[in-house]
Amino acid sequence: MSTENFQVAIVGAGPAGLLLAIRLHQAEVSFSIFEGRTREQLLQQQGRSLDLHPRSGLAALDACGLKSAVFAHARQEANGVTVTDKRLQSWFSYPGGSRNPHVDREDLIQLLVDAVPAENFRWNHKLERVDQDNSLLFRDGSRSEPFSFVVGADGAWSRVRAALSPRLPEYTGIAGQTFVVTNRSALDSPILRNMPRTGSVFSFSDKKAFIVHYMSKDRASVTLFQTDYKPPDRGAEIDPVDEIKRTRRLYEDWDVQFVRLLEHVDPASMESWQLHMMPLDFDWPVNPCCIVIGDAASLRSPFGGEGVNLALQDAFELSGTLITAAKAPANKRQQILEQEVSKFQRTMLDRGHLAQKLAKDMQAAMMDSSTAPRGTVADWVMQRARYEFSFKSKWWRMMLPILDIGVHAYYAGVRLLR
């Protein structure tokens, strides 16, 4: 069946938008992908390592035939995790394994961009709004032709979402920065020395976080979150050198190794963060010609670790709906879209809300309590366990109360010994 008269607009060339584009290309469905940045700006973005989960993000990549390409860039033993306090006292350690490979965001984006035909990209197109006829108005005043379907994969401050709902993300009260470390001597810091070279260390105390992820090419990312200062306005210019000095003062009563590691960050690599979340009850009336996915639909803080995985899963599942509609007779498409978009939206938001609650609870355990991690690590572990067990059979879920008792008893004993 011809798909000639079915045109899809994808707004945003992040992982979700790119994976959707790849799947539509494979199915020979016509699409254009609009990105506000230039190609060079998109590919230069760095500083984060992504943890790919087998049942969601990795499964979506595998279904598109990209798993082997991802594993060529991935660090397959990269999911080792250590949780410490500000004195570098360890409170949790997981050695890692090969089920959840890590890949640098820049490598994943490059891989996905390369899999989309160059002629389908519309670079440097900053969206202003989606009009009622499904045409796109851009900030430079230009306008597209109307599309059969518009997908917003344009992140936290989605312009496509505004066509569906007036609701906006809410500030969590947490802000911070991410830097990249390339100095080899810094990578031998005591903060990192006793953890796998492909793992992560999460340090929490005083309602602050100091998070380090190893990356490829002998690099590490350092992400700092604080609740005790007012961040600059979103979009405001920030001097990275001044920000590093300010941040070092915030951590001056932590172990000296934290401050020393900050001496080796690259100021030019700085990304500033204000953590926002969409309300847990966020929803919108179904529109059979327009939808948002990923962070645009269910933005959450990064403390649950599900962001890119659910975005990729959203993209893959939505592609099935769009491919079915595109290949159907023209007089059947509207009915198919009305039914299938409604089903997809409900499924997407249900799992998104579950992940939002996980992120909110894990954030509260480590960032909202003055006793973290010593007094809250057991709750933190169990929040993750409850989320994971929600995908298992009822027999597994029946074990949760026993696991809860065991975890809290273990950490009660640990506290007595320290």
N, C-alpha and C positions, 0 to 999 in steps of 0.2 A: 504494500500500500504506500502511495506517495506521501511524503511529509512536506511537500513543497510549500504549502500555504500555512504552515505552522512555524512561527518564528519565536524563539525564546531570547529574552534579554537577561543576562546575568550581570548583576551589579556587584563588583568586588572580586579581586583576584587573590583572595586568601586561599587557604587549603580547601574550604568548602566550595567556593565558586569555581576553582580550578578543577576539582574532582568532578563536579557536575558537568563542566564543559567537556572533560575527557569522555565521560560516559555518553553524553549526547553526540559527540563526534563519532564514537564507536558505533552508535546506532543510526548514524547518518541523519540526525535531526538538526535543522538549521538553528544556529545561535550566534549571538555576539556577546562578548564579555567586556564590560566597561570598567576601567580602573582609573581612579583619580590620580595615581602616581604614574611616572614614566616607568618603562621597563627597568631601567637602570636603578631607579630609586627603590623599586620593589625588591630587586635582587640584592641590593646592598644591605638590606635589613638583616641584622644579626643579633646575637646575644641571648638566644634561648635554645634550650634543648627540649625536644618534645618526646613524651613517653607514649608510645603507641600500644593500645590495648587490643588483645586478640579478638574479643567479641564485638568490637565497634570499629575503631579507626583502622586497625590493621586488616580486619575482615573486609572493610569497604575497599581498601587499596588492593587487596588480593583479588576481590571480585572484578576489579577493573584491569587485572593482569599486571599490576605494578609491584607486587610483593617482592619479587626477586630484585627489582631495581632499587626498592627501598632498602632491602637488606644489604645491598652493595654499599650503601652510605651509613648503615646503622651500626651502632655499637650494641651487640646482642647481649652482652652481660651488663648493660648499663643501668639496670633498675635497682642497684644496691642503694640503700637509704640508711643514713645515720641521723638521729635526732639528739641534739645536745642542748645544754643551757649555756649561759654566757661565760661560764668557767670552763667550757669544753668537757663537762661531765656528760657522758653518754647515757641517754635514757631509753633509747630504742635503736636497734640495729637489725637490718635485713640484708643478707649477703647478695641478693639479686639472683638473676637467672636469665634464660634466653627467651622467655615468653613475652616480655614487654620490652622490645628493643627501643633504644633512644636514637633519635636522628636530629641533627641540628635543623632548626627551622629554615635557614637559608638553603640547605641542601634539599629539603623536601620541596620548597617552593620552586627551586631551579628544576628539579625533576618533573614537577607537575606542569610548569610553564612550557618546558620542552616537549611535552606530550600533547599540547594544544596547537593546532595550526596557527601560524603567525597572523594570517589574514583575518582570523576571528577576533583578534584583540582590538580594542579601542582605548589606547593609552592616553593618559592625561585628560580624561573626561571626568570631571568632578560633578557628581549629580546634585542638582538643586531639588528636584521633586519628580514624582511620577504623576502625570495628569490622568484624568478620568478615562481618556481614550487609550490608556496604556502607552502613551508616548513619554519619552524622557526629556526633561528640560535640564540643561547643564548650566553651570555657573557662568560660563562665558556667553550665555544667551542662545547657544545653538540648541536644536531640538531634533530628536530622532523621529523616525516614522513609528506609528503605533505597532506594538508587539502583541502576539497572541497570548504570551505569558511573560510576566516579569518576576524574577527571583532576586530578592535582596540577600546577598551574602556579604553585606557591607559593614558588619561588625557592630560594636557597641552603640555608636551614634548613627545608626542606619537612617538614611534618607528615605529608603523604600518603606521602612516600618511606619513612617509618618503618614503614608497613604492608607494604612490599615488601622492605626490607633494613635491617639495623641499622647499616650503614656511614654515616659522617659525613664532611663536608668536612675537609680537612687544611689547616692554616695554612701559607701560603707563606713566612712570615717578613717580609712587606711590609705596611705599614700606612700610612694617610694620611688626607687630608681633601680635600673639594671645597668651594669657595666661589664666589660669583657677584660679578662686578665690574660696576657700573652707572655709575661715574664716567666721563664722556666724556673728561676729560683723561687718565685712566689708560689708556684705550683707544688713546691716541696714544703710548703708551710705545714706546721703541726696540725692545723685545722683539717688538712687534706691527707696528711701522710698515712694515716691508719685506715683509710677507706679505699675501696677499689677505685682504680684510675678512671673508671667509667661511671662512677656513682654520684650520689648527691649527699650533701650535708645540710640539714635544717637546724638552725640554732634559734631558740626562742628564749626571751627573758624580758621583763619590764615592759610588756606590751609592744615589743619590737621583734623583728625577725632579721636574720642574716643567713641567706640561702646561697649555697654554692653548687653549681652543676658543672661537672666536667663536660667538655665539648671535644670535637675532633681537632686535629692540627695543633695539639699541645696548647689548648686554650681552656679557660673556665669562665663561666658567667657568675657574677655576684649580684644578687638581688636583695635589696634592703627594703623593709616595710616598717613604717612607724605609725603610731596613733597619736603622737604627742606634739604635732606641729601642724599648722595650717598650710596646705600645699599651695603653690602658685595657681592662678586661674588656668583652666584647661586651655592649651594653645599658647600660653605666655612663654616668652623666651627666657631661658634659664642658663646662666653661666656654669658650665660643667665643673670648672675648677673651684668656683665658690661653693657649689653644691657638695663636692667631695669634702671640702674643709668643714662645712656645716655638718655633714654626716659623720665625719670622724669625731667631732665633738659629742654627738649623740651616743657614740659607742665607746667613749673614753674610759668608762668604768667596766667595760667588758675585758675579757682576756686580751692581753696586748697583741696577740696574733691576729685578732680581727682588724685592729687598726693598721697593723703592718701590711695585711693583705690589701687594704684600701689604698695604700701607698703605691700599689702596682697596677691599679686599674687604668684603663685607657679613657681619658676624659671624652675623647671624640666619640666613643661608643655609647655614651649615656642615653638611656631611654627613661623618661619620667612617667610615673604611673599615678593615677588616682583610681582606686578600685571602686567600681560601681557594680550594681546588680539590678536586673529587672525584678519587679515585685514577684513574689512566689505565686501569685494568682493571675499573672499576666496572661491574657488571651485576647482574641479579637474575632469579630464575625468573619466567617469563611468567605473569602473572595476567590472565585474559581479562575481568576486571571492573574492573581498576584499573591505572593507569599514571601516570608522571610525565614531564613534558616541559620543555624549556628548561633553565634553571639547575638545576632540581630533579633533572634527569637527568644532565647533564654540565657541572657548574659548572667554570668556568675563570677565570683572571685576565683583566683587560681588555686585556692587551698584544697580543693577536691581533686584536682588533676584530671578533669574529664573534658576540658574545653575543646581541644582539637579533635578528640576522638568522637564526641557527639556531633561536631560539625561535619566531619567526614561521613558519619553514619547518616545524618540528615540528608546530605547531598546525594549519596548513593540511593537511598530509598526514594527520594523525590524524583530522581532520574527515571525510575521505573514508571511512576505515574505519568510523567511528561512523554516518555517514549510510547506508552500505551495510547495516550491521547493523540500524539502526532501521527501514529500509524493507523488510527481509526478513520472511518469515513467522516468527511467534514460535518455531516448532519448528526453525528453521534458524539462529537468531541465535547461539546458543552456539557452534555449529560455526564460523560465520563469524568470530566474535570470537577464538576460539582460534587460527585460522589467520592472520587478518589482523593481529591485535595482535602476534603473534610476528614476522611479517615487518616490520612497522613498527618494532618495538622494536630489531631487529637493525640496520636501516638507520639509524635515529636515533642509536644508540650508536656505530656505526662512524664516521659523520661527526662526531659529537660528540667522540670520542676523537682524531680527526685534528685538530680545532680545538683541543682541549686541548693536544696536543703542540706545535702552532704557538705557542700562548700561552706555554707553559712555556719553549720555546726562545727566543722573542723577549724574554721577561722576563729570562732568563739572560744574553742578549747585552748588555742595557742596564742591568740592576740588580744582577747578580751579579759583574760584572767592574769592577775599579778602573781599567781603561784605557778604559772606554766614554765617549763614543762613538768616539773616535779609533781605538782598536784593534779595535773590534768591529762597526763599522757595516757592513762588507762582509758579515759573517756574518748580521747583522740583515736586510739587503736580500735575501740569498739564501734565508733561511728563509721569507720571504714569497713569493718567487718559486717555491720548491719546492711550497708549498701551492697556489698558483694554478695551477701547471702540472699538478698532480695531477688537475685537472678537464678537462684538455685531451687531445688525441689523443696517441698514442705518438710521433708525429713531433715534436710540440712538446717532449715530455719528453726526446727524444734530444738536444735542443739545450741541456739544462741544464748538462752539463759545460763546454760552450763558454762559456755565460753566466757560470758560476761563475769560470772562469779570467779572463774579461774584467773582472768586477766587482772581484775581488781585486787584479788588476793595476792597475785604475784607482785604487783607494784606496791602494795602495802608492805610486803616483806622487803622489797628493795629499798623503800624509804627508811625502814627501821635500821637497815644495815649501813645507811649513808648518813 
